[in-house]
Amino acid sequence: MTPSITGATLAALLAAVLAATAHCAPSGGARGTTSGLSAHPPWHNPCGVQGKSAHRHSRKNDPLQEALDDILLQFKTTQGGLKQLRPSINKLYKDVSKFKSQPISWLTFKHFEWYKKELRELPLKEKTARVLAEMHTGLQKMLATVVSVQRLEHFGEQLEPRRKIFAEVRIEVNKMLCEAEAALLSLNASLPELVSDDDISWETHDKATDTQLLVDDWRVLDTLTRSVKQWLRVLKDLRRKPRRANSGNAAAARGNSGNAAAARVNKGKGARNPRKRRGKQPARH
């Protein structure tokens, strides 16, 4: 006969589970934070447990173009989402947005300049893999930055609108990062190194005023907007069909043939009107 579980035994098991859960829970964060980062930050697994790549079904013969199409669509969607947030962002940060946004040392946004200078002339597969790797690392840092500013909660009456803005921003950045990771995996490319919490260093946050923290918020949002715009330029350039090697020669040949035809027409007109250039001839008597 199978022994039954008594109420006391069940209570003891429940207490053990709760104790183990409490022991494994992340410790409290620093001043002004809701909680510390977990052992597995969200930017280390943006696509969830199974990962987006497990659900990707090939729609085209070319997985490279498919990956570019998917990630371009996501970046366009994110850009649209940021535009929808713009009224709320302008209202909350109207005072600090008047000042020029100072760069954040661990975030970059001049992606197209880097791409044009170092990668544009490389073969498509090679430059795409390098773009996606750089994008993946940058989006990890961006998501880690968004998470870090989300944890700051001493903003008084501005707390709730700020919380809503960064909740939406976090979702959008996570989607872009997931798409970049899925694209790399679909191309059998290695994922870049994971970004650690140590890569995000707000030196002024512990002693900052609410105004300074709003300024830092604005710097993050402004950098994100610029970054998305720059990556869109890169992705659109990657999807451009390469011009054929003889297309320039063909265009020149067409131009020459057009010039020759125009010359024949002009010559013919001159032959049919010999007196046009000499003016009116005097009448004969």
Secondary structure, DSSP 8 states (H G I E B T S, - for coil): ------HHHHHHHHHHHHHHHHHHS----STT-S----SS-GGGSTTTTT-GGGG----SS-HHHHHHHHHHHHHHHHHHHHHHHHHHHHHHSTTGGGS-----TT----HHHHHHHHTTTS-HHHHHHHHHHHHHHHHHHHHHHHHHHHT----GGGHHHHHHHHHHHHHHHHHHHHHHHHHHHHTT--------GGG---TTGGG--HHHHHHHHHHHHHHHHHHHHHHHHHHHHHHS----TTHHHHHHHHHHHHHHHHHHHHHHHHHH-TTTTT-------
